[in-house]
């Protein structure tokens, strides 16, 4: 990412608290970019040289980042190993659980076709509700597809967001207080998990607000004792677009219980 003309590598040259501190005083809106293709190619080549003949590469939703499409174009040029890019349709740790599932299936000897079929089924169980303080970062970053319907009169509004059927971030409700936003998000979560017949893993994800994230996590854990909850955070890349203090509840079929 680039902030005030300085290039940072998330997790390497800048950590999450430092990023948000710089964001508060930055003179310009930060921009994000795809990983250097040369570094990615080197990684793939190293894997091929180690004897791997197929590389299943799981990535951020293609509606948020163009990197997946870049790899789709790159795949036919790979000669030492077969490259199979996979669009997670999501962000953060939900994508990470797809990686865990793929690794477990590969260890079982499943083919890449069998693995991606299972990933498709897991991906279909994903759902989420985001609560943001305002929409300005998403609008400025061009990541909100229905911004025009939600911009006016936002001062006292806490918009609820999700990924729609086209995997685009959309605002779908206006709530007039943060308390009501939490309540509405919990209601949506309760209604949707009541319709499934598999164990659910849920994440409370915060943007540099660990105390509030832990508070909500504790509250949800007491309300939904049959759900496995964990706390996670939006790093600088995603936080750039959601803004500091954003928070979300996200969930999917529990990979740790359904795939051994």
N, C-alpha and C positions, 0 to 999 in steps of 0.2 A: 504494500500500500504506500501511497505518497501523501504526506501531511506537511504542509507548509514547505514544499519543495524537497523534503527529505524522504528517501526511500527506506521503508522498514519491512522486515521479514517477520511476520507474526510468529511468536514463540521462540525466535532466535535473537533478533536485535531489539525487540520491544515486547514487554509483557502487558497483560491486560490493564492493570491499574495505571501504569505509566501512560498507556495509550489514551485512556479516558481523561487523565489529568491534562495531557497535551491538547486533547480535543476541545476542552472547555475554553482554552485560550487561543486556539488556532485562528489564523487570519483567513483561511480558506477552507472550504469543505474538502475532506480527504477523498482521495480516489483509490480504487482498488484495481488490480490487474491480475491476469492469469500468471501462474508460475512460469518461469523461464523454460521454454520448450527444450532448450539444450540440456538443462539439468534433468528434466524428465526422461529425455532420450537416453542419457547416460545411465540413469537408474534402470531403465528397461534393458539396456544392453548388458549391464552388470548381472541382472537376473538371468538373462539368456546365457551368459557365459558361465553361470553357476549350474546350468543344466536344466533350467525351467523351459518348457516348450510352449506354455500358455500363460498369459498374464491377464487376469481379470482385474481391471482397474476401475474402482468405484468412486464416483465423484459427486460433487455438489450439483443440485438441481440445475439443469440446463437453462431454465428460465431466469436464473439468477446469475449464472456464470457461463461464458461461452467456451469454457475449457473442454467440456465433454465433446462438443462438436469439433473442436480442434483435434481431439484424439480420434474421433471417428474418421476424419480426413487423413490422419497419420497412419492409422492401422494397416491399410493396404501396402504401405511402404516398408513395414517391418518384415525382415527376412530371417532373423535368427530365432524369433519366437512369435507365436500368434498373440496379437493384442486384442482383447475384448473389452472395450469401454462400456461402463454401465452407469446409467443415469439414476441416481438415488431418488430424484424427485423431492429432495428434502435438504436440510442443513444439519449441522452440529451432530450431537451424539447419536441421534436416530440413524444417521448414515453410518456411524461407527458400528452399530449393532448389525447392519447388513454385512459389514466387513467380517465381524465375528462369526456370523452365520456362514458366510462363504468359506472361511477358514475351517470351520468344523466340518462342513460338507466335503471339502477337499480332502481333509484327513480321513474321511470315511471312504474315499475313493470315487466320489461322484464325478461325473463328467461336467465340463463347463456348461453344457446345455442343461443338465439336471440342476446345477447350482443356480443358474439364472432363472430357471422356472420357479424354484423355491423362493428366490429373492423377489420375484414379481409378486408372489403371494404375500410375502411379508410386507413388501412395500405398500400393498393395498390395505394393510391394517393400520397404517400410519395416519395420525390426525393431530391437530394442534390448534391452540388459540393463543394469540399474542395480545398482550396489553401494552400499549405504548403511550408515552406522555403526550406526544403530538406526532403529526405525520411529516414534519418538515424534512427530516433526514431521508425518509423513503421517497418523498416527492423530489427532492434535490438530486438524489441518486438515481432517479428514474426506475425505481423498483416497485412502485405501487401502480397497478393497472387501472384502478378506478378512482384516482385521486380527486378528479374534478367534483365528484359527488359528495366528498367529505371535507373539503377544504374550508368552506365558509363556516364561521361561528365556532371554531374549534377550541376557543380559549378554555371553556369549562367542560369540554367533551373528552372522554377517554375512549378512543376507538378500539374495537376488537377486530383483529385481523386473523386471516388463515390463508392456507394455500387452496385455491379453487380447483375444479376438475381439470383445468389446463395447467396446473402447477404454477400459477401466478399468485403473488401475494396480493390479497384484496382485503379492504376494510368491509366488514359485513354488518356491523351494528355500531350505533352511537350510544354510549352510556354516560350518564351525567355525574358520575363520581367514581373514584377509584374503588371504593367499597362495593358499589354496584357492579363494577367491572369484574372484580374477583368473584362475586356471587354468580354472575351470569356465566363466567368461564367454568366455574364448578358445576353449574347446572347442565351445561352442554356436555362436559366430561361425563357426568353421571348418566345422562340420557344415552350417550353413545356407547359407553362400555356395557350398559345393561343389555345391549343388543348383540353382544358377541359371546361365543362359547369357548374361548381360549383364555389362558392367563395373560394378564396385561402388565406391561412395564411402563411406568410413567416417569417423566422428568419435569422438574421445575427448573427453568432455565432463566437466569437473570443477567442483566447487563450492568456489571459492576455494582451490584447491590446485594452482597451475600447475606446480610442480616435479614433483609426482607425475603429473600429467597428461602432461607432456612425457616423463617416464621411460617411462610405459606406451606412449605414442605411438611412441617410438623402438623399443621392444621389438616392438610389433606390426608396425611398418613392415618390420623385418628378417625377421619370420616370414611375412609376407604381402606379398611384393614386388609382386604384381600388383594390389594394392588401393590406391586413392588415399586416403591418410589426411590428416586435419587436426585441429588442436586447437581446442576451443571451450570455453565456460564456461556454467554455469547462472547466470543473473542473479538478482537479488533475488527476483523473483516466483516463479520455479520453485524457487530455493534455499530459500525460506521453507518449502516442503513437504518437500524432500529432506534438508535439513540440511547444515551445513558439512562439507566433505571427502567428500561423496558423489561418485561417479565413474561414468561410463557409457561403453559402446561402443554406437554406433548406426550403422545403415547403410541404404543404399537403392541403387537403380540410379543410376549416375553421370550426372546430368543434363547435366553439362558435356561429356560424351562422346557422349551419345545424342541430344541435341537441339541443333542448331547454330543 
